[in-house]
Amino acid sequence: MKLTKIICSIGPASNQPDVMEQMVNNGMNVARLNFSHATLEEKEQFLSCVRECRKRTGKNISILWDTKGPELRGCVMEEDDEGNEGAQLVAGNTIRLVKEEVLGNKDRITFNHPSVINSLEIGDEVWLENAKMKVVVESVEDDGVTCRITQGGFLGSRKSCIIPGKPLNIPYVSEKDREDIKYSCENGGEYLAISFVSCKENIMEIKEILKKNGREDLKIICKVESLFGVQNIREIFENSDGVMIGRGDLGSEVPPEEIPAIQKNIIKIGREMGKIVIVATEMLETMMENNRPKRAETADIANAVFDGTDAVMLSGETTVGKHPIETVSAMARTCEASEKYVDFTGKFKLPENDQKDCVALASGVINCADIMDAKMIIVQSHTGKTARILSNLKPRVPILAICEDEKLGRRIGLNYAVYPFVSKRETSIDKFIIEAKKCALEFAKREGIKLESGDKILITAGFVESDENSRKYVDSNLMKIDVI
């Protein structure tokens, strides 16, 4: 079965139980809600839809909330002769970026955070409306800067702006983000994606908000979408649970031809540090209209799998695209086909630090699974720790994480190869082995995996040997090769 996880952004095209159910059955593992666009009604519908799909499919779909993040936007523009808010910027002409609040036109505009103009210098580039237009600073004045338009177009009201390589002196957490994070804390969910992370301090600010709202358990996924995020990638990994490579906005900050190498390096560092990595943006963009992917798109997905990503993500393809179900199916088929041709044996190693014993056991489990041609790895999971370590070593077979409750199962929903299965906790080794084999057969039947008599499985768990009735949780200290 597919080991790479698929995140699907949910919107008008997919925010109905019947559609989402088919997406789940075709390979969706995590439902993402983008706070940038969702209304309160859409949020409530999203939650209801996910819960209904969990009931219908019996699958523990995780929720990923995604914040809007700090944004630099242009001002409201004057209306043109046809009543449209905006102005035609002509290449070769000049335009002023001013600090005062103005109604924008072809001669001057400002930003929602005009203080950023103070940091502009001669030669700096400013990209307007998702990098469709570009202006270059030619002179600096007390009230603003004068720029030459090098790439023209029609600039509308409140469009996004990017100043590559410049730190923006604006608050990281907006009031909207604060309210959205509060909503996340009050409505469950397992993961919080935070946008435009550039440094450790951004993450600490979010953690403080989660602490105040009683959700320190909410796992933080940092979206790396700027040059500063790339430069500070190690400290971002160190202080979070994982990284999403936001290639869309990142491609506006760095030359597009550098994105593949940046992607490979971030995945490599993520594997070294034992953290989640997600590759996102425009993976199956043409399927917003077409019901089949382009060959270059399937190659893009395959390369993310070959590099060792945990998950791949669909954005507009499943929010407003015409073929959300077919798109998920195409991505799942590509992931599964690609996984057959990769061998991660010995490629990824974890830092030992305070989990040396657990890492040693996990390495042994993966090696034995390869040598014995095991069909499945089964772990009794109390915290998800062993399952996450096993995941990071990239096994060739599914990891069945037997959990006591659904909440824990959903907190490992983004980890490569890990599939949760809710069952009672056994404190006796013998009883657990019997239960593990039973769960493996039930899971295989549900997922359509071929698991037959005589097939080998690997079992790992943690037991307090002195007292089989103890409820104490310990790290995995047992590995057993067994036969169905």
C-alpha positions in Angstrom: 0.0 0.0 0.0 0.9 3.6 -0.3 3.4 4.8 2.4 3.8 8.5 1.5 1.0 10.5 3.1 -1.3 12.8 1.1 -2.7 16.1 2.5 -5.7 17.4 0.8 -6.8 21.0 1.1 -10.6 21.2 1.6 -12.7 23.8 -0.1 -15.9 24.2 -2.2 -15.0 21.3 -4.5 -14.4 18.8 -1.6 -16.3 20.1 1.5 -19.1 17.5 1.3 -19.1 14.1 2.9 -19.7 12.1 -0.3 -16.8 13.7 -2.1 -14.4 13.6 0.9 -15.3 9.9 1.5 -14.1 9.1 -2.0 -11.0 11.1 -1.6 -10.2 9.2 1.6 -10.8 5.9 0.0 -8.5 6.9 -2.9 -5.6 7.9 -0.7 -6.2 11.0 1.3 -4.7 10.9 4.9 -4.9 14.4 6.2 -7.5 17.2 5.7 -6.2 20.7 5.5 -8.2 23.9 6.2 -6.6 27.1 4.9 -7.7 29.9 7.3 -6.8 32.5 4.5 -10.0 31.7 2.7 -12.5 29.8 5.0 -15.5 31.5 6.4 -16.9 30.5 9.8 -19.6 28.5 8.1 -17.0 26.7 6.0 -15.0 25.9 9.1 -18.0 24.3 10.8 -18.8 22.4 7.6 -15.2 21.2 7.3 -15.2 19.8 10.9 -18.6 18.1 10.3 -17.4 16.6 7.0 -14.2 15.2 8.5 -16.0 13.6 11.4 -18.6 12.1 9.1 -15.9 10.6 6.9 -14.1 9.1 9.9 -17.4 7.3 10.7 -18.1 6.2 7.1 -14.6 4.9 6.3 -13.3 3.8 9.7 -10.1 5.7 8.9 -8.5 8.1 11.4 -8.2 11.2 9.2 -6.0 13.9 10.8 -6.7 17.6 10.6 -4.1 20.3 9.6 -5.0 23.9 10.3 -3.1 26.4 8.2 -2.7 30.0 9.3 -2.7 33.0 6.9 0.6 34.4 8.4 2.1 37.9 8.1 1.2 39.4 4.8 2.5 42.5 2.9 -0.2 43.8 0.6 -0.8 46.8 -1.6 -3.4 49.5 -0.9 -6.9 50.0 -2.3 -6.6 51.2 -5.9 -8.6 53.9 -7.7 -11.2 52.7 -10.2 -10.4 52.9 -13.9 -12.7 54.1 -16.6 -14.5 50.7 -16.6 -15.1 50.7 -12.9 -12.4 48.2 -12.0 -10.2 48.9 -9.0 -6.6 48.9 -10.3 -4.1 50.5 -12.6 -2.1 49.4 -15.6 1.6 49.5 -14.8 3.7 50.0 -18.0 7.2 48.7 -18.2 9.8 51.5 -18.4 7.6 54.0 -16.5 8.2 55.0 -12.8 6.0 54.5 -9.8 6.4 55.8 -6.2 6.0 53.7 -3.1 4.9 56.2 -0.4 4.6 56.0 3.3 1.4 58.0 3.6 -2.1 56.4 3.3 -3.2 56.9 -0.3 -5.6 55.6 -2.9 -3.3 53.8 -5.3 -3.0 54.6 -9.0 -0.4 54.3 -11.8 1.8 56.9 -10.2 1.9 55.9 -6.6 0.9 53.1 -4.2 1.5 52.2 -0.6 1.4 49.0 1.6 -0.8 47.8 4.5 2.5 48.0 6.5 4.1 51.2 5.1 7.0 51.0 7.6 8.6 48.4 5.3 9.5 51.2 2.9 12.0 52.4 5.4 14.2 49.4 4.7 14.2 49.8 0.9 17.5 50.7 -0.8 18.5 51.5 -4.3 18.5 48.4 -6.4 16.0 46.5 -4.3 13.3 44.6 -6.2 9.6 44.7 -5.2 7.3 42.0 -6.6 3.6 42.8 -6.9 0.5 40.6 -7.2 2.1 37.1 -6.7 5.2 38.2 -8.6 3.3 39.1 -11.8 4.8 42.6 -11.8 8.2 43.9 -10.7 9.6 47.3 -9.8 13.2 48.2 -8.9 14.1 51.0 -6.5 15.9 53.9 -8.2 16.0 56.6 -5.6 15.1 57.0 -1.9 13.2 60.1 -0.6 11.9 61.1 2.9 8.3 60.2 2.0 9.0 57.0 0.1 11.0 55.6 -2.8 10.8 56.0 -6.6 10.9 52.7 -8.7 11.3 51.8 -12.3 8.7 49.3 -13.6 10.6 46.5 -15.2 7.7 44.0 -15.5 4.3 45.5 -16.1 0.7 44.4 -15.7 -2.7 45.4 -14.2 -2.3 45.9 -10.5 -5.5 45.4 -8.5 -6.5 46.4 -4.9 -4.8 44.8 -1.9 -2.7 42.4 -3.9 0.2 40.5 -2.3 3.7 42.0 -2.4 7.1 40.4 -1.9 10.5 42.1 -1.2 13.0 39.3 -1.7 15.9 39.1 0.8 14.6 41.9 3.0 13.4 41.4 6.6 10.0 43.0 7.0 9.5 44.9 10.1 5.9 43.8 10.7 4.3 41.8 13.5 4.5 38.0 12.9 1.2 37.1 14.5 -1.7 39.2 13.3 -5.0 39.5 15.1 -6.6 37.2 12.5 -4.0 34.6 13.1 -4.5 34.8 16.8 -8.2 34.2 16.4 -7.7 31.4 14.0 -5.2 29.7 16.3 -7.7 30.0 19.2 -10.3 28.4 16.9 -7.9 25.5 16.2 -7.3 25.0 19.9 -11.0 24.9 20.7 -11.9 22.5 17.8 -9.5 19.7 18.0 -7.1 18.9 15.2 -3.6 17.5 15.3 -1.4 19.9 13.3 -1.0 23.6 13.0 0.8 24.9 9.9 2.3 28.4 10.5 3.1 30.5 7.4 6.2 32.5 6.4 8.4 31.2 9.3 11.8 32.8 9.1 13.3 32.2 12.5 13.0 30.5 15.9 11.3 33.5 17.5 8.3 33.1 15.2 7.8 29.6 16.5 8.2 30.6 20.1 5.5 33.2 19.7 3.1 30.6 18.4 4.0 28.2 21.2 3.1 30.8 23.7 -0.4 31.2 22.2 -0.9 27.4 22.2 0.2 27.3 25.8 -2.3 30.0 26.8 -5.1 28.1 25.0 -4.2 24.7 26.6 -3.0 23.0 23.3 0.7 22.6 23.7 0.1 19.1 22.2 -0.8 20.6 18.8 2.0 19.8 16.5 3.6 22.7 14.7 4.5 22.5 11.0 6.5 25.5 9.8 5.9 26.6 6.2 9.3 27.6 4.7 8.4 30.2 2.0 11.2 32.7 2.2 15.0 33.0 1.8 15.3 33.6 5.5 13.4 30.4 6.3 15.8 28.4 4.0 18.8 30.0 5.7 17.5 29.2 9.2 16.2 25.8 8.4 18.0 23.9 11.1 16.8 26.1 14.0 13.3 26.0 12.5 13.4 22.1 12.5 14.9 22.1 16.0 12.0 24.1 17.5 9.1 22.5 15.6 7.6 19.2 14.6 8.2 19.6 10.9 8.4 21.7 7.8 6.3 22.3 4.8 8.2 23.4 1.7 5.9 26.1 0.3 7.3 26.1 -3.2 4.9 28.7 -4.5 5.9 31.7 -2.4 9.4 30.4 -2.1 9.7 30.5 -5.9 9.1 34.2 -5.7 11.9 34.7 -3.3 14.6 32.6 -4.9 15.2 31.7 -8.6 12.8 28.8 -9.6 15.7 26.7 -10.9 17.1 26.6 -7.3 13.9 25.1 -5.8 14.7 21.4 -6.5 18.1 21.6 -4.8 16.6 23.5 -1.8 13.8 20.9 -1.6 16.3 18.0 -1.6 18.4 19.7 1.1 15.5 20.4 3.4 14.2 16.8 3.1 17.7 15.6 3.9 18.0 17.8 7.0 14.5 16.7 8.1 15.5 13.1 7.9 18.7 13.7 9.9 16.7 15.5 12.6 13.8 13.0 12.7 11.2 15.6 11.8 8.2 15.6 9.4 8.7 17.1 5.9 5.9 18.0 3.5 6.4 19.0 -0.2 3.6 21.4 -1.3 2.3 23.6 -4.1 1.3 23.0 -7.7 2.0 19.3 -7.7 -0.9 18.5 -10.0 -1.9 22.0 -11.0 -3.2 20.9 -14.5 -5.7 18.6 -12.9 -7.7 21.6 -11.7 -9.1 21.5 -15.3 -7.9 18.1 -16.7 -8.8 14.7 -15.4 -5.3 13.3 -16.1 -1.9 14.5 -14.8 1.0 15.8 -17.0 4.1 13.6 -17.1 6.2 16.3 -15.6 3.8 16.5 -12.6 4.0 12.8 -11.9 7.8 13.1 -12.1 7.7 16.0 -9.6 5.7 13.8 -7.1 8.0 10.9 -7.7 11.1 13.0 -7.0 9.7 14.1 -3.7 9.2 10.4 -2.8 12.7 9.5 -4.0 14.1 12.3 -1.8 12.4 10.9 1.2 9.5 13.2 2.0 6.9 12.2 4.5 4.0 13.7 2.7 2.9 15.5 -0.4 0.1 18.1 -0.5 -2.7 19.2 -2.9 -4.0 22.8 -2.7 -6.2 24.3 -5.3 -6.5 20.9 -7.0 -8.9 19.7 -4.3 -10.3 23.0 -3.0 -11.7 24.5 -6.3 -10.5 22.0 -8.9 -12.9 20.2 -11.2 -11.6 16.7 -10.4 -10.7 16.4 -6.7 -11.3 12.6 -6.5 -9.3 11.8 -9.6 -6.5 14.1 -8.5 -6.1 12.3 -5.2 -6.2 8.9 -7.0 -3.5 10.1 -9.5 -1.2 11.3 -6.6 -1.7 8.1 -4.6 -0.9 5.9 -7.7 2.2 7.9 -8.4 3.4 7.7 -4.8 2.8 3.9 -4.6 4.5 3.3 -7.9 7.5 5.4 -6.9 7.9 3.7 -3.6 8.6 0.4 -5.4 11.8 1.8 -6.8 13.4 3.4 -3.8 15.7 1.7 -1.3 16.3 3.8 1.8 18.2 1.0 3.6 20.9 2.7 5.7 20.4 6.0 4.0 18.8 7.8 6.9 20.1 7.8 10.5 18.8 9.6 13.5 20.7 11.6 16.1 20.9 9.4 19.2 20.7 12.1 22.0 18.2 11.1 24.7 16.6 8.3 22.6 19.6 6.1 22.0 18.0 2.8 23.0 14.8 3.5 21.0 16.9 4.4 17.9 18.9 1.2 18.2 15.8 -0.9 18.5 14.1 0.8 15.6 17.2 0.3 13.4 17.2 -3.4 14.3 13.5 -3.7 13.4 14.0 -2.0 10.0 17.0 -4.2 9.2 15.2 -7.4 10.2 12.1 -6.5 8.2 14.3 -6.1 5.1 16.2 -9.3 5.7 13.2 -11.4 6.6 11.0 -9.8 3.8 8.4 -9.0 6.5 5.0 -7.8 5.2 4.3 -5.4 8.1 5.8 -3.8 11.2 3.6 -3.6 14.3 4.3 -1.3 17.2 2.3 -0.9 20.4 2.2 2.9 20.6 1.6 4.9 23.8 3.1 8.2 22.7 3.9 7.7 19.1 7.7 8.0 19.7 8.7 4.6 18.4 6.4 4.8 15.4 7.9 8.2 14.4 11.5 6.9 14.7 10.6 3.8 12.6 8.9 6.1 10.1 12.0 8.3 9.7 14.1 5.2 8.8 11.8 4.7 5.8 10.7 1.0 5.9 9.5 -0.7 2.7 6.3 -1.9 4.5 3.5 -0.3 6.5 4.0 0.4 10.2 0.8 -0.5 12.1 0.7 1.6 15.2 -1.7 0.0 17.7 -3.0 2.9 19.9 -5.4 3.0 22.8 -7.3 6.0 21.5 -8.1 7.7 18.2 -6.4 11.0 19.3 -3.0 9.4 19.5 -3.6 7.7 16.1 -4.3 11.1 14.5 -1.2 12.6 15.9 1.0 10.3 13.9 -1.1 10.7 10.7 1.5 12.7 8.8 4.4 10.2 9.4 5.6 8.2 6.4 4.3 4.6 6.4 2.5 4.9 9.8 -1.1 3.8 10.0 -2.9 3.8 13.4 -5.2 1.1 14.6 -7.2 1.6 17.7 -7.2 -1.4 20.1 -7.0 -2.1 23.8 -3.6 -1.9 25.5 -2.1 -5.3 26.5 0.3 -5.4 29.4 1.3 -9.0 28.9 3.8 -9.7 26.2 2.1 -13.0 25.1 -1.3 -11.3 25.0 0.0 -8.4 23.0 1.6 -10.6 20.3 -1.8 -12.4 19.9 -3.6 -9.0 19.7 -1.0 -7.6 17.3 -1.5 -10.5 14.8 -5.3 -10.1 15.1 -5.0 -6.3 14.4 -2.7 -6.9 11.5 -5.2 -9.2 9.8 -8.1 -6.8 10.4 -6.1 -3.9 9.0 -4.9 -5.9 6.0 -8.5 -6.9 5.2 -9.7 -3.3 5.5 -7.0 -1.9 3.3 -6.9 -4.7 0.8 -3.3 -5.7 1.7 -2.4 -9.3 0.9 -1.4 -10.9 4.2 -1.5 -14.7 4.2 -0.6 -17.6 6.4 3.2 -18.0 6.6 3.9 -14.3 6.0 6.4 -12.8 8.4 5.7 -9.7 10.6 7.9 -7.7 12.9 6.5 -6.8 16.4 7.9 -4.2 18.8 6.6 -2.8 22.1 7.6 -1.6 25.5 6.9 -3.7 28.6 7.7 -3.5 32.3 8.9 -7.0 32.8 8.6 -7.1 36.6 4.9 -6.5 36.6 2.7 -7.4 33.6 -0.2 -5.5 35.1 1.7 -2.2 35.3 0.2 0.7 33.5 3.6 2.4 33.3 4.7 3.4 29.8 8.2 2.6 28.8 10.1 3.0 25.5 10.0 0.0 23.2 12.3 -2.8 24.6 11.0 -5.8 22.7 11.4 -7.0 19.1 9.9 -10.3 17.8 9.8 -11.9 14.4 6.5 -13.7 14.0 4.5 -15.6 11.4 0.9 -15.1 10.4 
